[in-house]
């Protein structure tokens, strides 16, 4: 069933893209060729720009094996040439998924990245650029891939970074190591509660920073940004605490909840930068809110101004 759908798709593409058959061309019965011969023929036809014939060979490849990486690659390559990115996009993705070697992954990622650039899908383009870096078959191609990735980051209106952490700790709450609390200058000795002691556990954090360019001109740009920070803990075991009433009577014993040591913050900002000759001026207006243990902690607003000077010639 999948093979019939693929055959129907490619047949439609051949009819849409094919010019009249060139006079004097040699007819070949594709059914008599091996998979390797079909792959070589499809590559050669595509390299010569014979798109309709290349798609016809790709059809036979995919009818024999719907997971043929080169067959999907040829479909992506040809349809991209003709601006049919809606067809090229899944074909490139399937080619990457079916790839067996680093070189196949590299070529599939390159064509997928070109499709994303054609559609101005900058996040996807950067993702595929990362894949070309990972699967580059030699240092020279890797250097080119790194340059492509940096260029995409520069022209993309969206810039973002995501950092995640997960680590064990013997003191997730910043507690004390000793039960007794001695204050210099006082004779009294304090006795710390369980939740004031160092508690072991696991700490997880997520930090997301993103900005989007909403306006740009010669030597200037304006970006809208956001920042998000999340912190969660998983306490080891089930630590408990017990508070005392004002008259000195012990209260009930309760389990210390993980959320007591959680935290979060969220902020928005508007940034504008401008270059005037050798000087760079930047301004940022920001506002946000912070939470501790699920309760609002503090809000903030701010205005930052900076001026830089380049000593270049």
N, C-alpha and C positions, 0 to 999 in steps of 0.2 A: 504494500500500500504506500509506504514512504517513497519507494522507488518510482511509482507511478506519479506521485505528486511532484517529485523532483523533475521527472521527465516532462511533465506538463508545463512546469515553470520555465524550464530551459527552452522547450520548444517555442513557447510564446516569446521569449527573449530573442531567439534566432529569427523569428518572423519579424519582430519589431526592428531588429538591428541590421539584418542581412541586406546587403546590396545585391544586385544581380550577380550570379556566379561568374567568375572570371572565365573568359574564353580560353580554351586550351588547358584548363585545370584537370588534374588527374583524379579520377574517382577511386576511392579506397573503401573496401568493405571493412568497417570498423569492427565488426563481429569477429574477424579473423585475427585481430591484433591482441597481443598480451597486454596486461595492465601496465607494465613498464613501457611498452611501445606507445600505448595511448597517452601516458603521462609525458613522454618525450615529445610526441606529436602535438599535444595541447600546448606545451610550453613554447615550442617553436612557432606555432601559428599565432599565439598571443604576442610573441616577441616581434613578429612581422606585421602586427596590426590587423590580422585576418580574424576579426572578432567573432563573426558568425560561425566560421569553421571551428574556431577554438571552443565556442560554447557547445557546438555539436559533439565534439570529442569529450568535453567535460560531462555532457549528458550520459554518454556511454560509460564513462568512469564511475559516475554516481549511481547509475543503474546497477552496475556490478557490485559496487561497494558504497553505500550511502555515507560511509565515514572516511571516504578518500580525501585526505587533506588537500592534495593538489587540485582535485576536481572543484572543491569549494573555493580554493584560492583563485582559480581561473574565473569562476563566476563572479567573485568579488572584484577582481582586477578589471574585467571587461565591463561589468555594469557600472563601476565607478567611472570608467572612461566616458561613459555616456550619461553620467549624472544621475543614475538610478541608485542613489545612496540607500533608499529604503530596502532595496534588494541586496546591495553590496554589504550592508552592515551585518545582517545575520550570516551571510556566506563567509565573511571574514572571521566572525566569531566561531563558526563551526570549523573552519580551517584550523584555527588556533587550538580548539578543543581536540581535534583529531590528530594533531601533529605528534610525531614520534621523536624527532630530533631537535636539537637546539636551533639548527638552521631553519627547519620548518616553522618552529615557534617564532623565530625572529622575523621571517618573511611575512607570516600571517599577522603578527603584531604590527608590522610596518603598514600593511595595507589597511588594517583596522584603524590605525592612527590617521591615515590619510582620509578615510571615510569620515572620521570624527571631525577632522579639521574642515572638510568640505561642508559639513553640517554646522560648524561652529559650536560643537559640543566640546568645550575646552577641558572639562574635567575628565571626560572619556579619553580625549586626546592625550592628556598627561598620563593617564593610567596605561595606555598602550605604549607610550614612550618609555615608561618604566619597564615594561615587558621587553622592549627591544634592548634596553640596557642589560637586563638580566640574561637574555638569551643571545646576546651578540656573539657571533662565532669567532671573532678575533678582536684584538685591541683596537685596530683602526675603526672598525664598525662600531665598537663600543664608544669610542671617543665621539663619533658622529652622533650616536644616539644620545649621549649626554648633552651635546650641544643642542640637539633638537628639543630635549626636555627643558633646558634652560630657556630656550627661545619661546616655547609654548607657555611657560610660567610668566614670561615677561609680557606677552601679548594677551594673555587671558585676563578678562575682567574680574575673575574670581581667584582669590588667593586664600589658602587655608592650610592649617596645620593641626594635626591630631596627635596627641601624646597620651598614652595609656600606661599605667603602672600597676603592678601587683607584687607585693613584697610582704614577707613575714616580719613581725616586729615583736620585741619583748616589752614594748612600751607604746601602745597605740594611742594612749590618752595623755601622754606627757606627765604621768604620775610620779610620785615620789618612790624612792627605793627603801626608805625606812618608815616604820609605822609611827615613831615618835616625832613630834614637831617641836623643836626648841627655838625660841626667839631670843636673840641676844638682848640682854638688859631686863628680861622678865624671868621671874622664878617659876612661873607656871610652865607646864609641859603639855603640849597638845597631843591628842591621839587621833590619827587620821583614819577616815572611813575607808571602806574597801574601794570605792570608786575614785578615791584620791591617790590610791597606790598604783604603781605601774602594772598595767594589764597587758598580757600577751595576746596576739591575734594576727590577723592578716589585714593589710590596708590596700584598698584599691582606689585608684584615681583616674579621672578622665579630664583632659584639658583640651578644649577646642577653641581655636582662634580662626576667624574667617573675616574677610572683607570683600566688598564688591565695588568695582569702579563704576560710579554713576555718571561721571563727566570727565572729560579729558580734553586737553588742548596742547598747544606747543609749549613744552616746558612746565606743564601743570596737570594736576589730576585731583579729583575728589572721590573719596571712598567712604562707604558706609560699612561699619564693622560691628562684630559682636564677639564676645568672649564668654565662655562657659567653663565652669570648674565644678567637678563633682568629687566628693570623697566619701567612701563607705568603709566600714570595718566589720570584720567577723571575729568576735571575741572568742578566745580559746576556752573550751569548756562552757560552763554556765556560771560565771561569777555572780555573787550576790552582794547586797549591801543592806545595812540596817541603820536607820536614823533614830535619834532620840528626841523625845518630846521636850518642850521647854522646861518641864518639871523634872527632867532627868530619867523618865521612863523609856525603856526600849520600845521602838515601834516594830511593825511587821518586817520580816525578812523578804526582800524582793530581788528578783533576777535583774541584773543590769542589762538593759536592752542595747543592741548594737547601734540603734539610731541615736543614742546619746552622744556618739562621737562622729556622727556624719556631718557633712558640711557641703555647702553649695554656694555658688555665686553666678550672677548673670549680669552682663554689661553691654551697653550699646555705645557706639561712638561715631562721630562724623569727623573725617580727616581731610585736610586740604594741604597740598604741597605745591610749591611754585619755585621755579628757578629764575633768578634775575641776574644775568651775567654770571659772575663767579659766586654769587650768593644763593643759598637755598633757604627758603622760609617754609615752615611747617606749623600748622595749628590743628589742635584736636579738642573737640568738646565731647565729654564722656559722662555717662550716668549709669548707675547700676545698683544692685541689691545683693546683700550677703545673708545667708542663713546658717545657723548652727543648731544642731539637734532638731532640725525640722522647724525651728522658730526663727522669725526675722531677727537678724543681728544688727545690721546697720545698712543704711543706704549712702550713696556717695554721688557727687557731681564734681566735675573738674574741667578746667581749661588749661591746656598745655601749649606753650609757644616755644619754638626753637629756631635758631638762626645759625646757619653753617656757612663756611667760606672755603672755597677750593683754591689751592695755591698752584693749580695747573697753569701751564704757559698760555 
